[in-house]
């Protein structure tokens, strides 16, 4: 399995960060990573489109596999029949710390085709996720 891992400290409580994170309709106002529609609940289907420069602009569908309010949101972006070939599990985790919130954001990749993904792809994702984190921090601390 391959991973992309990022994190940032946000100077507000996790429940405040969570409200911004799951307000998918407002994402376009503050982040450049992607637009998304759907509901933050286990089993829900999400529709998203990358907005970052260099990313393919086609839409994707994912399913929420875990959603624990104020703590964790995870979706998986591969259909069941393609899981052996490749999948990505995108996640956000929020932990209360003395300073506010430790926000961790990443993606786990698996399947046969994962080994064919080039290193620059993972560097691109890390840069994009770091930018998302900073935008979330800016939005949360300003509100």
C-alpha positions in Angstrom: 0.0 0.0 0.0 1.2 3.5 -0.7 0.1 6.7 1.2 0.0 10.4 1.1 0.1 11.9 4.6 -0.3 15.6 5.6 -1.2 17.5 8.7 -1.7 21.0 10.1 -2.6 22.6 13.5 -5.7 24.7 13.5 -6.4 27.1 16.4 -10.1 26.2 16.8 -11.9 23.2 18.3 -12.5 20.1 16.1 -16.3 20.6 16.0 -15.7 24.0 14.4 -13.4 22.6 11.8 -15.8 19.7 11.2 -18.7 22.0 10.4 -16.6 23.7 7.7 -15.2 20.3 6.4 -18.6 18.7 5.9 -20.3 21.8 4.4 -19.5 20.6 0.9 -21.6 23.3 -0.8 -19.2 25.9 0.5 -16.0 24.2 -0.5 -15.6 26.2 -3.7 -15.5 29.4 -1.6 -12.3 28.5 0.2 -10.3 25.6 -1.4 -8.8 24.9 -4.8 -8.4 21.1 -4.4 -11.9 20.0 -5.5 -15.6 20.6 -5.5 -17.8 18.0 -4.0 -21.5 17.2 -3.6 -23.2 14.6 -1.4 -23.6 13.9 2.2 -21.1 13.2 5.0 -22.6 9.9 6.2 -21.5 6.3 6.0 -22.8 4.7 2.8 -23.4 8.0 1.0 -22.3 8.6 -2.5 -20.1 11.6 -3.2 -19.5 13.3 -6.6 -16.3 15.3 -6.9 -14.2 17.1 -9.5 -10.6 18.1 -9.0 -9.8 21.8 -9.4 -6.0 21.7 -9.1 -3.8 22.6 -12.0 -2.4 19.5 -13.7 -5.3 17.3 -12.5 -7.7 15.7 -15.0 -10.9 17.6 -14.8 -13.3 14.6 -15.2 -15.6 13.9 -12.3 -15.3 11.0 -9.9 -17.6 9.1 -7.7 -16.7 7.8 -4.2 -18.6 6.2 -1.3 -18.3 7.3 2.3 -17.0 4.3 4.2 -16.6 5.9 7.7 -18.0 9.1 9.1 -17.6 9.9 12.8 -18.8 13.4 13.5 -16.1 15.7 14.6 -13.4 13.0 14.3 -13.1 11.3 10.9 -14.4 11.3 7.3 -13.2 8.6 4.9 -14.3 7.8 1.3 -13.2 5.2 -1.1 -12.9 6.0 -4.8 -13.1 2.7 -6.7 -16.1 0.6 -7.7 -16.4 -2.8 -6.0 -15.5 -4.7 -9.2 -12.3 -2.7 -9.7 -10.9 -3.0 -6.1 -8.2 -5.6 -7.1 -6.9 -3.3 -9.8 -6.7 -0.1 -7.8 -8.4 2.0 -5.1 -7.9 5.2 -3.2 -9.2 5.8 0.3 -9.2 9.5 1.0 -9.4 10.6 4.7 -9.6 13.5 7.1 -9.0 13.0 10.8 -9.4 15.6 13.5 -7.9 15.3 17.0 -8.5 17.8 19.9 -5.2 19.2 21.1 -4.4 22.0 23.6 -4.0 24.4 20.7 -7.3 23.5 19.0 -7.2 20.8 16.3 -4.6 18.5 14.8 -6.0 18.1 11.3 -4.6 15.1 9.4 -5.4 14.6 5.8 -4.3 11.8 3.5 -5.0 9.0 1.1 -4.1 5.3 1.1 -3.7 3.5 -2.2 -3.9 -0.2 -2.9 -4.5 -2.7 -5.7 -2.3 -4.1 -8.5 -2.0 -0.8 -10.5 -0.9 1.2 -7.5 2.7 0.1 -8.0 2.6 1.7 -11.5 1.8 5.2 -10.1 4.9 7.4 -10.5 6.5 9.2 -7.5 5.6 12.6 -9.0 2.0 11.7 -8.7 2.3 11.3 -4.9 4.3 14.5 -4.6 1.6 16.3 -6.5 -1.1 15.0 -4.2 1.0 15.9 -1.1 1.3 19.5 -2.4 -2.4 19.7 -3.2 -3.5 18.3 0.1 -1.2 20.6 2.0 -2.7 23.6 0.1 -6.2 22.3 1.1 -5.2 22.0 4.7 -3.9 25.6 4.7 -7.1 26.9 3.1 -9.2 25.0 5.7 -7.0 26.5 8.5 -7.5 30.0 7.1 -11.2 29.6 6.8 -11.7 28.0 10.2 -9.5 30.5 12.1 -11.2 33.5 10.3 -14.8 32.4 11.2 
